[in-house]
Amino acid sequence: MLKHLLLEVIGHVSGLSDTQLEQIERSLPATKALIDLLNQAHPIIERAETLYNEAQPLIDQAKKEWQAVGPAVQILIDVISHHLDKGNSPAEAAETVRASLGGSIQNVAQGRGMDRGMNRVTVFGGTGFVGRRVVRNLCDSAVMVRVASRHPTQAEGDNVEQVIADARDERSIEAAVMGADGVVNAISLYAEHSGDTYHSVHVEAAARIARVARRAGTKRFVHLSGIGADSASSSPYIRSRGEGEAVVQATFPGAVVVRPAVMFAPDDVFLTTILGLLRTLPAYPLFGDGRTRLQPVHVDDVAAAIAQVLRQAQRPYPIYELAGSRVYSYEELLRTIARTVGLRPTLVRIPFAFWSAAAGLAEILPHPPLTRNQVELMQIDTTASGGRPGFGLLGISPRSLEEELKAMLKQTNAETQKPKEMRTS
């Protein structure tokens, strides 16, 4: 069929007769053989098209399944690869992962669309920077909130309960998650001290909370991590974050990992520290060449996103990356902050080796102004990848750093003026 069609087209375009075309055909044996071969392959091609059409629904379904399974599998592969790179045998690497998972790896693929009404939520680390804002967001939606912390504070609101819970103690975890529909793990460690290591907090404690929550029948589990978490990193902090994600998603089927970018707020240690130093130092020291890319996000937006993940009826995605509305280089960020407050600083480039040494000394202090993990994070870009779901799918528009900074300054100026007005009156 193809042969005759081709000859007919050539004859029509060229004006040659059938006899002339047959003579040309005999003088081109390879072309003739190719046409014959294509003619024989035509039924196979048609059959392949039919099979592809039949397979398309299965391909779409497989994509949905791997949206759930893929991230956890990839993280586990990274964890095992890291231990192999350190010289461990495959058996030792597998045993390390198995121990972190509490002896078993569960299937993380579950169907979407389940209605998961949240009546009671337990928030571990609920008195911390992010945790207390998650509590506040949940309280606004009339959810009963149980704040689990080693150092509980006074409860705020009729629907808030403070409980003492130690993430190192399985029994206290069991008491904290009892009867909870949802659990949030917002515990994090920025400097190792008093027996608490990055691995013990971000991996072991996270796995313990997830394991207990699964046994208790918790419907939804949210684990707070961070953009840049990487189980194959040479940095103990960054690696522990990545390994923590792996053990949580493997221990609690369907667990949700939330990865925020660097967070800011009026009471943070990021923006307020930069502002204070810009105002006092004659020259501001840059991390390296200042080209590291950041996408700062307001902590209240992150807390609102976590609350939304807990509340929504449809099954959430395995991983959300939460970043602000704009990407900055570190130097651009400093100049933006300085310009907002009316400063024109002199910026000095300082090598990362110096920062690492300075941070090591600072960590001796009870409340170090700088830690080595902060230096390590400043050496990598912490921006949303674009391939993960984020604020958009949760119906949240992240606020602008510049606008929030202006609001912070306006409030600060108003509070500064109050005593003067009182003295005048």
N, C-alpha and C positions, 0 to 999 in steps of 0.2 A: 504493500500500500504506500509506504513512504517513498519507495523507488519510483513508482508511477507518478506520484504527486510531485516529486522533485523534478522529474523529467518534464512534466507538463508545465511547471512554473518556468523552468529554464527555456523551454521552447517558446512559451508565450512572451518572455522578456526579450529573447535573442532573435526570434523570428525563424529559427532553424526548423527544418522538417524532421519528422520522426526518424527517417532513414539516416539523416545527418547526425541526429542525436545518438542513435544506436552505434554509429561508427565512432563517435567520440567516446561513448561508454566503453567500447571494446578496447580503445587505446589507453584507457585509464583503469587498469585492473584493480589497483589498490582502492580507488574510490568506489568501484563497483562492489568490492568485497565489504567495504565499510557500510555501504547502503544496505547490502544484504544482511549484515550483522545487526544493524539498527532495526531492520524489518523484523528479524527474529526476536529482538529484545523488546519490541513494542508491547506485547502482551504482559511481559514481566513488569515493565514500567507501569502499565495500567494497574496491575495487581498491587504493586508497591504503593501507589497512590491510594488505593482502597484500604490497604492495611494501615496507612498513616492516618487516614480519616477515622478509622475505627480506634486507633490508639490515642488520638488526641484527647478524649476525655480522661483516659488513664494518665496521660502526661500531666494534665492540669491537676489531677488529684495528687499525683506524686509530688508536684511542686509544693502543694499545700502541706503535705506530710513533712517534707524536708524543711519547710519554714519552721516547724516545731523541733524536728530532730537534728537538723544540720548544725546549728550553733553549738549545741551540747557535744555532739560528736567531734566537731573540729577542736573545741577546747580540750577535750580528753586526749585527742591526738597530740596537741601541743604539749600537754602535761607529760605524756609518756615520752615524747621526743626530747623534752628538756632533760629528763632523768637519764635517757640513753646518751645524750651528749655529754653528761657529766661522768660517763664511764660506767654507769650501772648496767647490769645485764638486763635483758628483756624481762626476766622473771622478777628481778628486784624492782624494776619500774612498774610492772603490773601490780606487785604487792603494795607499793607505795600508794598507788591510786586506789586500790581496793581498800586499804586501811582508811584512807581519807573518806571513802564513801560508806564506811560502816559495814563493809563486807559484802555489799551487793550493788549492782548497777541496775536501776529500774528503767523501764521503757518510758521515754519522755513524750511519746506521741499520743495526744488525746484529741478528741473531736472538739470543734468549736460550737458555740451557740448555747452552751449550758447556762441557765439562769443561776447566778451565784449571789443571792441576796446577802448583804453584809449587815448583821445585827450587832456583832461584837468583834472588835479587832484588837489584837495585842501588838504593841509596838516596842520592840527591843531597841534600846538606845533612845527611848522616847523623850529624854531630857536633853538630848544633844542638839547641835546646830540644825540638822535637818529633821531629826525625830520629833522635836517639840512642835515644829510647824506642820508635820504630817498629822500629829494629834489634833492640832487646832483645826485643820481642814476637815478631818473626820467628824469632829464635834459639831461643826457647822451643818453637817448633814444628818444630825441626830443619831449617829452611830455610837453605841457604847464603846468606849476606848479604855483599854487596860495598858497603862504605861509601865513597862518592865525595865527596871534599872537597878544597878547596885547601890545607887545613891538617890533614892526617890525624893522628889520635892513635893510641896503642897499641891494637891489636886486643884485644877482650874475647871470649874463647871460641874454640873450635877451628873453628867454622863461620863466623867473621867474617874478612873480608879488607879491608884498608885500601888504597885506591888514590888517587893524586893525580889530581884532575880539575878542570878549569876550565870553567865553563859558558859562557865566552866563546870557548872553543877547541873546534871541532867534532871534531878528531881525538882529543882526550883524552876527549871524550864517547863517541866510537865505541869506544874501548878499554874504557871503564867499563861500557857496556851489552852488550858482546859476550857472547853465550851466556846472557843474563839472560832468564828467563821473565816477570819483572815489573820495572817501574821506578817508583820514587816520586820525585817532585820536591818536596822539602820546603825548597827554598831561598827565603828571603824577605829583604827589606831594610826596616829601620825608620827609617833616616836616610840620606840621600844623602851619599856621600863618595868621594874618590879615584877619580872617574870612574864610579863605580857610581851609576846613577840608578834611580828606580822603574821607568821604562819599560825600561831595558836589562836589569834583573833579572827583573821580573815578566812582561814581554811577550817581549822578544827572546830572553833566555836560556831561558825556558819553551818558546817555539816551537822553539828549536834542539834542546833535549833531546827534545821530543816527536817532532820530525822524524827525528832520528837513531834513536830507539827504534823508530819505525815501520819505517824501512828495515832495521833489524836483525832484524825479525820478532818483537819483543816481544809477548807475549800480552796483557798487561794493564798499563795506565798509570794511575797515581794522581797527581793534582795537588793540592797543598795550597793553598787560598785562604783565605777568611774570610767570615763572615756580614757583610753590608754592602757587599761588592764590587759596584761599579756602574760600568759602562763609560761612563755618561753623567754621572758626577759631575764637579763642578768641582774637586774635590780631586785633585791628581796621584797621591797614594798610592792612594786608593779607586778612581780611574779605572783605574790600571794593573792593579790586582787584577782588575777586571772584564774588561779587555781581554786579560789573561793567560788567563783562563778561556776566552774566545772562541777565541783562537789555538790553545790546546791541544786543545780539543774538535773544532776543524775540521781540525787538522793530524794528530791521531791518532784515527782512527775508533774510537768506543767508549771514549774516555778518561773517567775518573771524576774529578769535581771534589769535593773534600771541603772544606766550609765550617764551620770551628769558630767558636763564639762566643769571647769573651775567655777565655783559658786561665789556670788557676792551678795551682800546685804549690809544694812547700816551697822550691824553688830558683828561683822565678819573679821577675820584676821588677814584677809587678802586686800580688799579695797582700802580699809581704814589704815592698814600698815603702809601701803603705797602713798596714800595722802599725807600721812604724818611725816614720812621721810622726804617727800617732795617739798614739803613746807620748811623742813629744818636743815636738810643737807645742802651745802653749797654746790655739790655735784652728785648726781644720782648714779649709782653703779648698776650697769646692765648685766643680765645673765648672758654670758657669751657675747655674740654679735647682735643680739636683740631680734633675731629673725624667727625665733620660735613662734608658731602660730597658736593662738588661743581663741576660744569662742565663749566668753564668760556668760553665765546664766544666773538669773536671780534665784536664790534658794526657795523663795515662796512659789515660784513657778514649778520647781522640781517637786516640792511637797504637794502642790495641787495635782500634778501628774500622777504621783504615787496614789493619792486618794482616788483619782479617777480610774486608775487601773484596778483598784480594789472594788469600786462600785459598779463598773460597767457589767452589763449582763452577758455580752458576748465574750468568748474566750480571748484573752489578750495574746499578743505576740510574745515569744520567748525573751526578746531583748529590745529595749528602747534606749535610744541615744538622745539625750536631752541637752541641747546647746542653745546659746543665745541667738539673737537676730543678726549679729555681725561677727565676722572673723577679723582679728587683728594680729599683726605681728606684735611681739612684746614691746618693741620700741614705739609702734603706733599707739598701743594701749596707754603707755606712759604719757605720751604727748597729748593724747586725747583727754586723759584725766587732768593733766597739768593745765591744758587750755581751758577746761571747764571751770577750774578754780582760779584762773587768771595768772598762772605761773608760766615761766619760760625757762625750764631747767637745762642745765648742762648735763648731758648723758655721757657716761664713761663706760667703755666696754671692759668687762672683767672676765678672764677665762673661767670655765667651769671648774677646773682643777682647784682654783683658789676658793670658789664657793663651797666645794665639797669639803675641803679642809676646815673652813670656817664653820660650816654646819656641824661637822663632827665635834668641834669644840663647844658649840652652842648647845648641843644635846646634853651636855653635862648639867645644864641649868634645869631647875624644876619646871619652868615654862619657857622652853627654847623659842627665840624669835625666828629661828630658821632651822629646818631639819634636812637631813640628807635626802629623804624621799621627795621633798619639795624641789631640791636641786635636780634630782633625777627626772622628775616630771617636767621641769623646765627645759630639758634637753630633747623632748619629743613634742610633736604637735598634738594638741588635745582639742581637736575639732570633730564635729560629726562627720561620719563617713559618707553620708548621703544614701547608703544602701540599707539603712536600718530605719524602722518606724520611729517617729519622734512626737513632738508636740502636736503636729498637724493632725495625726490620727486620733489624738485625745481631745481635740477641739480647744486647744490652748494656744494663745499667741504670746510668745516670750517677750517680755518687756525690754526696752532699750537700756543699755548701761548708761548712756549719756543722760537720758531723761531721768533715770532713777538717781543718778549722781546729783543732778540739779535739784531734785526734790529733797535729797539728803542735806545739801548745803543750805537750801531755803529753810528747812526745819531747824538746822543747827544755828543759823543766823537769828531765827525767831527766838530760840531759847536763850541765845546770848543777849538779845536785846531786852528780855523780860526784866532782869534786875535793874537795868538803867531806867526803864519806864517806872518801875516801882519806886526807885529813889527820887525820880523827878516828881511823882505824885506826892 
